[in-house]
């Protein structure tokens, strides 16, 4: 399905009733109610002092303003896959297979381009912007059975370039501090890849960075820190892991939800870490906090801080 007309939707400014923030030094804190069907793609906006994240299957964009812990959500016209900042103002969001420009005040969506328009079983899945303002996004096969997906680079002129294929379910990406290395997942096979990134954005040297062992879930969202550590969310593993640049596991942080999907550093010092989770059926009875946005206590971060959020140059 191609989205070819402009949407001008009224934002459903439903404030969340946030739970009490009873902090403990060693336990992640719930920063939203549970129940997001597929909470994903957290994004830190320093200009707004806000963490944004999506509920893909719930068709919602959510926001948590750190200044006062107030929250808001907006209904979207279809599956919202991700959100990134745009240098010219506002955001880019992916809705199914089409990338839109988004403004929140007033709330408007303007379609820009479509990726894999002919692959109706695929949708866009996860995205990041590199330090040169290029957008990197992948696709996934929604029935989760065929390797028909790919990784793409979108340049500032909105030209779309296939960077790697095939995939069943792309996740990530994330970049080293100097931008010379990219990390990217094939979730279905438990693989995290590393690539070398040339100045023109071409990729080379694809190799396995790490492979998840049985019983710890599947690699989902990624982020990197200022010390070049690589953080990976474990879907159905109830944790996030930090790896050193040579692929060694540094440490795990357990999250009180099984379907852990992604994370972002946030705050003025980039020293706060927010983690998304999902409540996709079936949800186990012993997973009552599925679909919650979590904040990891600073003590569990071991002094690590994040990198600034990049904005798309186009």
TORKE-144615 format. One line per field, with one value per atom (N, C-alpha, C): z, y, x. Coordinates in pm, whole numbers. Example, Ala and Ser with C-alpha at 12.3 -4.5 7.8 and 13.67 -1.06 7.14 Angstrom:
BEGIN
up 780 | 780 | 780 | 708 | 714 | 787
north -569 | -450 | -330 | -225 | -106 | 3
east 1319 | 1230 | 1320 | 1285 | 1367 | 1290
END
This chain:
BEGIN
up 0 | 0 | 0 | -92 | -95 | -32 | 49 | 106 | 19 | -54 | -152 | -122 | -14 | 16 | 151 | 170 | 294 | 404 | 520 | 636 | 727 | 778 | 880 | 992 | 1089 | 1193 | 1320 | 1396 | 1527 | 1627 | 1698 | 1796 | 1911 | 1951 | 2069 | 2188 | 2248 | 2354 | 2486 | 2488 | 2607 | 2702 | 2813 | 2909 | 2979 | 2989 | 3061 | 3210 | 3283 | 3429 | 3470 | 3490 | 3517 | 3655 | 3664 | 3794 | 3885 | 4012 | 4109 | 4079 | 4083 | 4049 | 4175 | 4228 | 4348 | 4306 | 4314 | 4262 | 4354 | 4289 | 4358 | 4272 | 4334 | 4259 | 4160 | 4179 | 4094 | 4015 | 4008 | 3938 | 3840 | 3712 | 3618 | 3663 | 3632 | 3678 | 3562 | 3586 | 3483 | 3461 | 3335 | 3301 | 3214 | 3193 | 3124 | 3172 | 3148 | 3173 | 3079 | 3114 | 3025 | 2915 | 2831 | 2733 | 2591 | 2565 | 2426 | 2350 | 2240 | 2170 | 2115 | 2054 | 2002 | 2023 | 2151 | 2182 | 2119 | 2053 | 1974 | 1951 | 1894 | 1835 | 1921 | 2047 | 2128 | 2067 | 2075 | 2015 | 2116 | 2140 | 2229 | 2148 | 2185 | 2126 | 2232 | 2221 | 2318 | 2309 | 2189 | 2171 | 2245 | 2252 | 2320 | 2463 | 2501 | 2629 | 2646 | 2538 | 2530 | 2472 | 2527 | 2467 | 2391 | 2262 | 2179 | 2156 | 2143 | 2102 | 2035 | 1962 | 1887 | 1943 | 1923 | 1939 | 1799 | 1735 | 1593 | 1569 | 1636 | 1612 | 1678 | 1780 | 1840 | 1763 | 1660 | 1571 | 1649 | 1739 | 1821 | 1827 | 1834 | 1868 | 2010 | 2094 | 2234 | 2266 | 2370 | 2413 | 2564 | 2622 | 2764 | 2779 | 2836 | 2855 | 2990 | 2985 | 3106 | 3205 | 3160 | 3252 | 3362 | 3327 | 3426 | 3426 | 3353 | 3343 | 3283 | 3210 | 3145 | 3017 | 2977 | 2861 | 2770 | 2646 | 2545 | 2438 | 2369 | 2257 | 2143 | 2022 | 1901 | 1822 | 1777 | 1691 | 1551 | 1488 | 1354 | 1259 | 1128 | 1034 | 1005 | 1038 | 1012 | 1100 | 1076 | 1153 | 1144 | 1259 | 1261 | 1302 | 1210 | 1226 | 1306 | 1287 | 1355 | 1342 | 1420 | 1415 | 1428 | 1348 | 1359 | 1349 | 1395 | 1384 | 1241 | 1204 | 1074 | 1096 | 1031 | 1055 | 1022 | 921 | 882 | 975 | 1071 | 1168 | 1161 | 1273 | 1278 | 1273 | 1216 | 1220 | 1085 | 1068 | 968 | 1043 | 992 | 1047 | 931 | 961 | 862 | 898 | 802 | 820 | 716 | 762 | 679 | 588 | 463 | 372 | 323 | 373 | 325 | 435 | 397 | 489 | 474 | 586 | 592 | 669 | 634 | 720 | 823 | 948 | 1056 | 1132 | 1156 | 1254 | 1358 | 1481 | 1589 | 1621 | 1594 | 1622 | 1503 | 1413 | 1413 | 1366 | 1398 | 1363 | 1215 | 1138 | 994 | 950 | 858 | 796 | 647 | 590 | 447 | 387 | 301 | 243 | 154 | 165 | 88 | -14 | 30 | -61 | 0 | -86 | -44 | -78 | 11 | -9 | -21 | -121 | -145 | -164 | -249 | -273 | -326 | -396 | -458 | -365 | -247 | -154 | -42 | -66 | 27 | 156 | 161 | 285 | 371 | 320 | 395 | 453 | 555 | 606 | 651 | 667 | 722 | 870 | 916 | 1053 | 1104 | 1196 | 1266 | 1176 | 1234 | 1157 | 1251 | 1196 | 1266 | 1161 | 1207 | 1122 | 1164 | 1067 | 1100 | 1115 | 1151 | 1181 | 1058 | 939 | 816 | 771 | 853 | 823 | 727 | 706 | 619 | 702 | 646 | 712 | 671 | 770 | 745 | 799 | 716 | 758 | 689 | 756 | 697 | 686 | 625 | 614 | 679 | 694 | 747 | 678 | 672 | 619 | 731 | 718 | 829 | 866 | 770 | 811 | 874 | 868 | 933 | 882 | 750 | 694 | 572 | 507 | 385 | 392 | 334 | 331 | 209 | 220 | 111 | 149 | 266 | 318 | 290 | 318 | 289 | 380 | 378 | 447 | 344 | 375 | 280 | 343 | 258 | 296 | 217 | 286 | 222 | 237 | 126 | 129 | 142 | 162 | 187 | 72 | -50 | -165 | -178 | -75 | -68 | -163 | -220 | -302 | -212 | -254 | -174 | -238 | -157 | -207 | -124 | -189 | -116 | -74 | 54 | 109 | 137 | 170 | 199 | 193 | 150 | 140 | 122 | 146 | 191 | 343 | 396 | 537 | 551 | 666 | 704 | 793 | 889 | 981 | 1019 | 964 | 998 | 1130 | 1205 | 1329 | 1354 | 1434 | 1446 | 1350 | 1288 | 1305 | 1413 | 1433 | 1521 | 1469 | 1511 | 1452 | 1561 | 1528 | 1618 | 1631 | 1731 | 1760 | 1640 | 1565 | 1450 | 1320 | 1325 | 1207 | 1109 | 1140 | 1045 | 1052 | 1153 | 1169 | 1195 | 1135 | 1159 | 1209 | 1301 | 1353 | 1311 | 1275 | 1221 | 1245 | 1269 | 1308 | 1200 | 1194 | 1135 | 1253 | 1298 | 1422 | 1414 | 1302 | 1292 | 1315 | 1291 | 1306 | 1428 | 1509 | 1630 | 1603 | 1487 | 1445 | 1453 | 1507 | 1500 | 1406 | 1301 | 1204 | 1230 | 1187 | 1180 | 1035 | 995 | 861 | 873 | 774 | 759 | 672 | 712 | 641 | 577 | 443 | 371 | 381 | 355 | 362 | 273 | 160 | 73 | 115 | 226 | 277 | 227 | 142 | 97 | 209 | 209 | 314 | 260 | 347 | 312 | 439 | 421 | 535 | 626 | 570 | 655 | 728 | 860 | 939 | 1061 | 1118 | 1238 | 1356 | 1422 | 1543 | 1663 | 1675 | 1779 | 1736 | 1788 | 1768 | 1904 | 1921 | 2050 | 2072 | 2193 | 2231 | 2250 | 2245 | 2269 | 2411 | 2425 | 2556 | 2607 | 2528 | 2574 | 2486 | 2404 | 2317 | 2185 | 2112 | 1980 | 1981 | 1904 | 1902 | 1833 | 1900 | 1846 | 1825 | 1894 | 1872 | 1926 | 1871 | 1905 | 1939 | 2020 | 2032 | 2069 | 2054 | 2092 | 2192 | 2269 | 2370 | 2335 | 2419 | 2391 | 2405 | 2463 | 2475 | 2370 | 2267 | 2156 | 2199 | 2313 | 2350 | 2267 | 2247 | 2167 | 2258 | 2264 | 2349 | 2262 | 2301 | 2221 | 2310 | 2260 | 2331 | 2298 | 2399 | 2382 | 2378 | 2258 | 2248 | 2300 | 2392 | 2463 | 2550 | 2582 | 2671 | 2799 | 2809 | 2933 | 2978 | 2882 | 2921 | 2806 | 2841 | 2742 | 2774 | 2670 | 2689 | 2631 | 2698 | 2643 | 2598 | 2475 | 2419 | 2397 | 2410 | 2375 | 2224 | 2167 | 2021 | 1959 | 2038 | 1985 | 1996 | 2031 | 2031 | 2159 | 2266 | 2393 | 2476 | 2538 | 2628 | 2750 | 2777 | 2892 | 3013 | 3002 | 3111 | 3059 | 3138 | 3110 | 3212 | 3171 | 3262 | 3243 | 3349 | 3341 | 3342 | 3257 | 3244 | 3288 | 3365 | 3416 | 3311 | 3190 | 3083 | 2987 | 2926 | 2842 | 2701 | 2642 | 2503 | 2497 | 2524 | 2523 | 2379 | 2336 | 2193 | 2154 | 2233 | 2194 | 2311 | 2288 | 2395 | 2337 | 2418 | 2380 | 2503 | 2491 | 2594 | 2581 | 2692 | 2693 | 2809 | 2818 | 2924 | 2884 | 2958 | 2924 | 2919 | 3004 | 3005 | 2929 | 2859 | 2787 | 2879 | 3006 | 3106 | 3163 | 3092 | 3128 | 3013 | 3044 | 2941 | 2952 | 2841 | 2834 | 2742 | 2784 | 2716 | 2685 | 2560 | 2520 | 2529 | 2545 | 2547 | 2480 | 2457 | 2382 | 2460 | 2421 | 2477 | 2362 | 2274 | 2159 | 2205 | 2166 | 2206 | 2149 | 2223 | 2359 | 2463 | 2562 | 2672 | 2791 | 2844 | 2955 | 3079 | 3158 | 3281 | 3378 | 3370 | 3460 | 3401 | 3301 | 3237 | 3244 | 3366 | 3380 | 3334 | 3317 | 3277 | 3130 | 3052 | 2908 | 2846 | 2754 | 2685 | 2760 | 2861 | 2942 | 2887 | 2901 | 2881 | 3014 | 3013 | 3136 | 3135 | 3254 | 3270 | 3355 | 3306 | 3378 | 3477 | 3603 | 3700 | 3660 | 3690 | 3648 | 3704 | 3823 | 3883 | 3795 | 3717 | 3632 | 3499 | 3469 | 3344 | 3357 | 3479 | 3506 | 3446 | 3449 | 3405 | 3256 | 3179 | 3034 | 2996 | 2893 | 2843 | 2692 | 2641 | 2500 | 2410 | 2282 | 2179 | 2141 | 2094 | 2054 | 1942 | 1941 | 1837 | 1708 | 1600 | 1470 | 1402 | 1320 | 1247 | 1097 | 1030 | 886 | 813 | 718 | 654 | 545 | 501 | 390 | 433
north -119 | 0 | 123 | 213 | 340 | 449 | 531 | 646 | 765 | 815 | 918 | 1050 | 1057 | 1182 | 1235 | 1363 | 1427 | 1397 | 1352 | 1333 | 1454 | 1503 | 1608 | 1559 | 1488 | 1422 | 1505 | 1493 | 1557 | 1468 | 1523 | 1445 | 1406 | 1279 | 1235 | 1258 | 1372 | 1413 | 1350 | 1217 | 1145 | 1135 | 1203 | 1197 | 1062 | 999 | 875 | 902 | 809 | 814 | 740 | 815 | 753 | 687 | 571 | 506 | 584 | 558 | 621 | 579 | 676 | 648 | 611 | 494 | 447 | 387 | 467 | 426 | 325 | 235 | 147 | 147 | 139 | 155 | 43 | -72 | -186 | -238 | -162 | -209 | -101 | -133 | -36 | 14 | 139 | 206 | 220 | 187 | 203 | 351 | 394 | 535 | 554 | 448 | 456 | 338 | 340 | 219 | 108 | -15 | -126 | -136 | -238 | -268 | -223 | -152 | -120 | -251 | -267 | -395 | -420 | -317 | -329 | -195 | -167 | -48 | -60 | 46 | 39 | 178 | 178 | 295 | 419 | 412 | 533 | 633 | 761 | 870 | 982 | 1028 | 1141 | 1269 | 1369 | 1501 | 1600 | 1647 | 1743 | 1875 | 1915 | 2042 | 2043 | 1927 | 1916 | 1866 | 1820 | 1754 | 1640 | 1561 | 1462 | 1331 | 1222 | 1090 | 1053 | 1026 | 978 | 828 | 757 | 616 | 579 | 469 | 429 | 299 | 282 | 151 | 110 | 27 | -2 | -59 | -168 | -234 | -160 | -81 | 1 | 128 | 157 | 273 | 404 | 415 | 536 | 586 | 717 | 784 | 835 | 809 | 850 | 944 | 1025 | 1118 | 1127 | 1133 | 1156 | 1276 | 1385 | 1508 | 1500 | 1509 | 1484 | 1598 | 1718 | 1832 | 1811 | 1751 | 1735 | 1596 | 1503 | 1365 | 1357 | 1460 | 1453 | 1371 | 1311 | 1222 | 1251 | 1213 | 1240 | 1132 | 1108 | 1014 | 1068 | 1024 | 1063 | 938 | 932 | 821 | 840 | 731 | 733 | 655 | 680 | 619 | 473 | 422 | 282 | 248 | 133 | 92 | 199 | 250 | 350 | 276 | 270 | 185 | 250 | 383 | 453 | 604 | 677 | 823 | 868 | 967 | 1028 | 1179 | 1251 | 1396 | 1438 | 1558 | 1616 | 1752 | 1774 | 1895 | 2021 | 2016 | 2132 | 2159 | 2072 | 2088 | 1973 | 1941 | 1830 | 1696 | 1600 | 1462 | 1395 | 1280 | 1183 | 1064 | 1008 | 885 | 790 | 662 | 559 | 502 | 501 | 442 | 331 | 209 | 89 | 89 | 134 | 138 | 279 | 378 | 514 | 604 | 683 | 778 | 913 | 972 | 1098 | 1204 | 1330 | 1440 | 1458 | 1482 | 1498 | 1626 | 1703 | 1810 | 1779 | 1821 | 1790 | 1907 | 2030 | 2149 | 2243 | 2236 | 2145 | 2006 | 1906 | 1768 | 1747 | 1726 | 1701 | 1594 | 1511 | 1409 | 1434 | 1440 | 1464 | 1351 | 1266 | 1156 | 1207 | 1145 | 1185 | 1079 | 955 | 849 | 714 | 613 | 477 | 384 | 290 | 188 | 53 | -26 | -158 | -153 | -61 | -44 | -170 | -253 | -373 | -493 | -481 | -594 | -574 | -614 | -583 | -664 | -768 | -843 | -785 | -681 | -619 | -485 | -440 | -304 | -255 | -124 | -67 | -105 | -116 | -160 | -104 | -11 | 45 | 136 | 241 | 339 | 419 | 469 | 562 | 656 | 772 | 869 | 873 | 871 | 876 | 1021 | 1039 | 1172 | 1262 | 1205 | 1285 | 1316 | 1280 | 1314 | 1219 | 1101 | 1001 | 911 | 876 | 788 | 644 | 556 | 413 | 342 | 264 | 193 | 58 | -38 | -170 | -204 | -319 | -370 | -508 | -558 | -692 | -757 | -889 | -967 | -988 | -930 | -933 | -1073 | -1164 | -1302 | -1375 | -1314 | -1364 | -1503 | -1517 | -1648 | -1645 | -1527 | -1521 | -1407 | -1432 | -1330 | -1240 | -1153 | -1059 | -915 | -894 | -760 | -719 | -592 | -537 | -418 | -375 | -255 | -146 | -22 | 89 | 210 | 289 | 421 | 526 | 630 | 740 | 865 | 924 | 1044 | 1170 | 1282 | 1409 | 1450 | 1405 | 1438 | 1343 | 1259 | 1160 | 1043 | 1030 | 913 | 792 | 677 | 554 | 454 | 396 | 306 | 178 | 63 | -63 | -87 | -110 | -124 | -268 | -353 | -493 | -574 | -699 | -789 | -931 | -1035 | -1028 | -1043 | -1002 | -1019 | -1070 | -1131 | -1159 | -1047 | -1005 | -898 | -815 | -695 | -605 | -535 | -508 | -430 | -356 | -249 | -154 | -40 | 23 | 7 | 101 | 97 | 192 | 211 | 321 | 360 | 385 | 356 | 388 | 540 | 581 | 724 | 802 | 744 | 814 | 787 | 706 | 681 | 582 | 522 | 433 | 290 | 258 | 123 | 130 | 37 | 26 | -115 | -121 | -249 | -266 | -389 | -414 | -560 | -587 | -720 | -791 | -922 | -1012 | -1083 | -1027 | -1074 | -1222 | -1266 | -1402 | -1507 | -1474 | -1570 | -1543 | -1444 | -1412 | -1350 | -1283 | -1232 | -1080 | -1030 | -889 | -879 | -800 | -781 | -649 | -643 | -519 | -494 | -367 | -325 | -210 | -195 | -74 | 24 | 151 | 254 | 351 | 362 | 456 | 597 | 700 | 837 | 861 | 789 | 808 | 725 | 651 | 572 | 430 | 390 | 251 | 161 | 37 | -59 | -165 | -215 | -325 | -402 | -516 | -591 | -647 | -689 | -746 | -869 | -869 | -984 | -997 | -1117 | -1141 | -1077 | -984 | -920 | -1009 | -1061 | -1159 | -1236 | -1355 | -1436 | -1471 | -1446 | -1474 | -1625 | -1666 | -1807 | -1841 | -1969 | -2013 | -1975 | -1935 | -1909 | -1768 | -1677 | -1538 | -1442 | -1495 | -1411 | -1383 | -1285 | -1247 | -1101 | -1066 | -927 | -836 | -728 | -634 | -499 | -394 | -262 | -247 | -148 | -123 | 24 | 51 | 186 | 174 | 282 | 284 | 396 | 385 | 487 | 562 | 660 | 747 | 677 | 557 | 477 | 368 | 380 | 284 | 148 | 143 | 21 | 4 | -120 | -152 | -215 | -156 | -203 | -269 | -389 | -466 | -509 | -491 | -538 | -684 | -761 | -904 | -923 | -942 | -970 | -1112 | -1122 | -1247 | -1294 | -1203 | -1236 | -1157 | -1052 | -978 | -906 | -855 | -789 | -702 | -618 | -552 | -589 | -590 | -626 | -518 | -494 | -406 | -491 | -466 | -534 | -433 | -480 | -398 | -402 | -307 | -303 | -428 | -512 | -636 | -753 | -724 | -827 | -905 | -864 | -935 | -879 | -969 | -927 | -859 | -735 | -659 | -687 | -658 | -687 | -684 | -742 | -743 | -655 | -601 | -535 | -604 | -661 | -729 | -626 | -649 | -560 | -638 | -575 | -648 | -670 | -705 | -741 | -829 | -925 | -1021 | -968 | -901 | -858 | -722 | -720 | -596 | -564 | -440 | -409 | -311 | -207 | -108 | -16 | 80 | 170 | 296 | 404 | 527 | 596 | 655 | 744 | 878 | 945 | 1070 | 1157 | 1275 | 1369 | 1464 | 1572 | 1676 | 1623 | 1526 | 1468 | 1338 | 1300 | 1172 | 1056 | 1069 | 969 | 897 | 906 | 831 | 736 | 616 | 517 | 472 | 485 | 445 | 325 | 228 | 100 | 72 | 37 | 3 | -147 | -183 | -325 | -341 | -467 | -498 | -595 | -599 | -693 | -763 | -822 | -893 | -1029 | -1061 | -1192 | -1306 | -1416 | -1433 | -1374 | -1308 | -1253 | -1348 | -1390 | -1484 | -1421 | -1504 | -1456 | -1396 | -1442 | -1389 | -1269 | -1204 | -1086 | -969 | -928 | -827 | -688 | -660 | -527 | -519 | -615 | -614 | -485 | -427 | -307 | -178 | -179 | -62 | 6 | 139 | 212 | 216 | 175 | 165 | 265 | 309 | 383 | 300 | 285 | 208 | 301 | 265 | 350 | 372 | 490 | 525 | 429 | 376 | 284 | 163 | 122 | 4 | 36 | 163 | 203 | 205 | 198 | 191 | 310 | 426 | 548 | 574 | 486 | 505 | 607 | 686 | 788 | 770 | 829 | 811 | 915 | 904 | 998 | 1087 | 1209 | 1297 | 1234 | 1268 | 1220 | 1297 | 1225 | 1288 | 1314 | 1418 | 1454 | 1435 | 1389 | 1368 | 1501 | 1502 | 1626 | 1672 | 1588 | 1623 | 1692
east 84 | 0 | 87 | 65 | 136 | 51 | 110 | 39 | 72 | -25 | 3 | -65 | -141 | -206 | -159 | -177 | -134 | -235 | -184 | -269 | -257 | -365 | -363 | -453 | -393 | -468 | -466 | -570 | -573 | -502 | -407 | -331 | -421 | -412 | -486 | -396 | -406 | -314 | -355 | -350 | -390 | -273 | -280 | -170 | -170 | -54 | -41 | -50 | -105 | -99 | 28 | 135 | 264 | 266 | 332 | 343 | 437 | 425 | 515 | 658 | 749 | 889 | 966 | 935 | 1003 | 1137 | 1242 | 1373 | 1442 | 1513 | 1608 | 1733 | 1849 | 1973 | 1998 | 1934 | 1967 | 1847 | 1739 | 1619 | 1572 | 1557 | 1501 | 1364 | 1336 | 1214 | 1115 | 990 | 886 | 860 | 865 | 844 | 721 | 644 | 516 | 433 | 304 | 226 | 270 | 238 | 266 | 161 | 176 | 74 | 101 | 213 | 245 | 262 | 189 | 193 | 333 | 391 | 527 | 599 | 631 | 709 | 846 | 891 | 1015 | 1073 | 1195 | 1257 | 1266 | 1315 | 1323 | 1421 | 1385 | 1462 | 1475 | 1598 | 1621 | 1630 | 1549 | 1554 | 1599 | 1724 | 1775 | 1699 | 1660 | 1589 | 1456 | 1391 | 1261 | 1274 | 1395 | 1414 | 1313 | 1301 | 1194 | 1246 | 1198 | 1218 | 1091 | 1107 | 997 | 1015 | 906 | 912 | 780 | 781 | 664 | 607 | 478 | 414 | 372 | 453 | 433 | 293 | 262 | 133 | 17 | 46 | -58 | -86 | -3 | -19 | -18 | 81 | 91 | 236 | 248 | 373 | 358 | 460 | 455 | 570 | 552 | 655 | 656 | 777 | 797 | 887 | 835 | 911 | 984 | 1115 | 1193 | 1184 | 1150 | 1144 | 1041 | 929 | 822 | 760 | 820 | 769 | 629 | 588 | 458 | 470 | 361 | 362 | 244 | 259 | 157 | 167 | 56 | 59 | -25 | 10 | -61 | -98 | -222 | -265 | -208 | -169 | -113 | -204 | -196 | -291 | -263 | -146 | -112 | 9 | 69 | 186 | 295 | 340 | 448 | 575 | 670 | 787 | 898 | 919 | 1028 | 1009 | 1090 | 1092 | 1237 | 1279 | 1411 | 1397 | 1500 | 1501 | 1534 | 1487 | 1517 | 1585 | 1699 | 1777 | 1700 | 1613 | 1535 | 1417 | 1397 | 1289 | 1191 | 1131 | 1037 | 1107 | 1039 | 1084 | 1060 | 1121 | 1079 | 1022 | 912 | 857 | 829 | 838 | 802 | 666 | 577 | 445 | 431 | 438 | 437 | 560 | 547 | 662 | 694 | 623 | 641 | 699 | 798 | 861 | 792 | 754 | 681 | 759 | 739 | 777 | 666 | 705 | 608 | 634 | 530 | 533 | 426 | 450 | 356 | 264 | 308 | 224 | 230 | 131 | 18 | 59 | -21 | 11 | -16 | 89 | 74 | 173 | 130 | 213 | 216 | 336 | 352 | 435 | 379 | 456 | 568 | 685 | 803 | 845 | 862 | 902 | 867 | 861 | 827 | 942 | 967 | 1070 | 1001 | 1043 | 985 | 835 | 791 | 648 | 583 | 660 | 604 | 603 | 660 | 668 | 568 | 446 | 337 | 343 | 428 | 446 | 557 | 625 | 734 | 689 | 761 | 746 | 882 | 894 | 1016 | 1029 | 1153 | 1176 | 1308 | 1299 | 1414 | 1497 | 1551 | 1629 | 1717 | 1828 | 1916 | 1975 | 2021 | 2088 | 2234 | 2326 | 2468 | 2515 | 2641 | 2694 | 2698 | 2690 | 2686 | 2544 | 2447 | 2307 | 2239 | 2296 | 2233 | 2143 | 2030 | 1934 | 1961 | 1967 | 1982 | 1859 | 1794 | 1674 | 1668 | 1609 | 1592 | 1445 | 1420 | 1284 | 1277 | 1156 | 1137 | 1018 | 1020 | 909 | 809 | 688 | 592 | 547 | 524 | 492 | 610 | 729 | 850 | 886 | 891 | 923 | 1014 | 1032 | 1110 | 1212 | 1330 | 1435 | 1415 | 1317 | 1287 | 1321 | 1381 | 1407 | 1551 | 1581 | 1713 | 1742 | 1867 | 1913 | 1935 | 1890 | 1898 | 1966 | 2029 | 2081 | 2004 | 1959 | 1888 | 1972 | 2013 | 2096 | 2012 | 2079 | 2009 | 1918 | 1947 | 1861 | 1742 | 1721 | 1612 | 1631 | 1750 | 1778 | 1798 | 1745 | 1746 | 1842 | 1931 | 2034 | 2031 | 2013 | 2020 | 2165 | 2187 | 2322 | 2360 | 2262 | 2293 | 2164 | 2175 | 2060 | 2115 | 2031 | 1893 | 1884 | 1770 | 1739 | 1596 | 1569 | 1431 | 1379 | 1462 | 1422 | 1543 | 1554 | 1663 | 1635 | 1740 | 1728 | 1859 | 1850 | 1959 | 1924 | 2020 | 2164 | 2217 | 2349 | 2416 | 2558 | 2623 | 2751 | 2855 | 2980 | 3090 | 3103 | 3178 | 3190 | 3245 | 3339 | 3397 | 3323 | 3217 | 3135 | 3193 | 3306 | 3370 | 3320 | 3241 | 3188 | 3039 | 2965 | 2822 | 2790 | 2695 | 2647 | 2502 | 2466 | 2332 | 2295 | 2168 | 2124 | 2044 | 2062 | 1963 | 1900 | 1788 | 1727 | 1691 | 1638 | 1586 | 1694 | 1820 | 1929 | 2016 | 1977 | 2053 | 2188 | 2203 | 2333 | 2340 | 2452 | 2487 | 2607 | 2593 | 2701 | 2773 | 2898 | 2973 | 3012 | 3011 | 3050 | 3149 | 3234 | 3315 | 3236 | 3234 | 3159 | 3258 | 3255 | 3340 | 3281 | 3361 | 3308 | 3187 | 3175 | 3060 | 2939 | 2951 | 2839 | 2835 | 2927 | 2929 | 2981 | 2935 | 2970 | 3065 | 3150 | 3239 | 3274 | 3340 | 3391 | 3285 | 3172 | 3067 | 3119 | 3103 | 3145 | 3053 | 3052 | 2972 | 3042 | 2973 | 3026 | 3003 | 2879 | 2848 | 2724 | 2711 | 2591 | 2534 | 2406 | 2343 | 2334 | 2363 | 2349 | 2202 | 2172 | 2035 | 1994 | 1868 | 1813 | 1825 | 1889 | 1901 | 1820 | 1732 | 1650 | 1719 | 1665 | 1715 | 1758 | 1861 | 1907 | 1807 | 1771 | 1673 | 1742 | 1697 | 1754 | 1895 | 1967 | 2107 | 2127 | 2227 | 2281 | 2428 | 2502 | 2643 | 2665 | 2774 | 2803 | 2931 | 2964 | 3077 | 3211 | 3211 | 3333 | 3337 | 3252 | 3242 | 3189 | 3121 | 3051 | 2925 | 2884 | 2766 | 2663 | 2546 | 2437 | 2331 | 2289 | 2193 | 2077 | 1955 | 1835 | 1810 | 1770 | 1741 | 1588 | 1534 | 1391 | 1365 | 1269 | 1238 | 1355 | 1446 | 1556 | 1557 | 1471 | 1458 | 1583 | 1663 | 1787 | 1839 | 1935 | 2019 | 2163 | 2247 | 2387 | 2477 | 2589 | 2693 | 2811 | 2857 | 2973 | 3085 | 3208 | 3323 | 3344 | 3419 | 3433 | 3494 | 3562 | 3617 | 3520 | 3395 | 3292 | 3278 | 3344 | 3334 | 3219 | 3145 | 3037 | 3097 | 3054 | 3102 | 3015 | 2885 | 2792 | 2649 | 2559 | 2416 | 2344 | 2230 | 2137 | 2002 | 1949 | 1821 | 1708 | 1607 | 1491 | 1368 | 1276 | 1159 | 1050 | 1088 | 997 | 1074 | 1009 | 1081 | 1108 | 1009 | 1021 | 1090 | 1220 | 1297 | 1334 | 1311 | 1319 | 1429 | 1456 | 1555 | 1586 | 1679 | 1717 | 1780 | 1780 | 1849 | 1903 | 2022 | 2072 | 2001 | 1980 | 1904 | 1949 | 1888 | 1920 | 2031 | 2043 | 2140 | 2283 | 2314 | 2447 | 2458 | 2350 | 2344 | 2383 | 2343 | 2379 | 2257 | 2144 | 2024 | 1992 | 1948 | 1920 | 1776 | 1701 | 1561 | 1548 | 1466 | 1455 | 1308 | 1280 | 1143 | 1121 | 994 | 957 | 821 | 784 | 662 | 575 | 449 | 352 | 281 | 361 | 302 | 248 | 127 | 72 | 156 | 170 | 117 | 212 | 156 | 233 | 222 | 336 | 335 | 272 | 210 | 146 | 247 | 373 | 475 | 548 | 486 | 545 | 447 | 408 | 302 | 340 | 470 | 514 | 551 | 506 | 533 | 480 | 557 | 512 | 536 | 624 | 657 | 783 | 789 | 914 | 987 | 1116 | 1195 | 1309 | 1347 | 1472 | 1567 | 1690 | 1792 | 1861 | 1869 | 1939 | 2084 | 2134 | 2270 | 2375 | 2348 | 2445 | 2470 | 2368 | 2382 | 2451 | 2469 | 2535 | 2686 | 2737 | 2881 | 2956 | 2893 | 2959 | 2953 | 2895 | 2890 | 2783 | 2813 | 2722 | 2705 | 2598 | 2567 | 2630 | 2598 | 2641 | 2523 | 2548 | 2438 | 2354 | 2226 | 2135 | 2159 | 2181 | 2199 | 2065 | 2061 | 1939 | 1960 | 1855 | 1862 | 1884 | 1978 | 2019 | 1924 | 1833 | 1744 | 1617
END
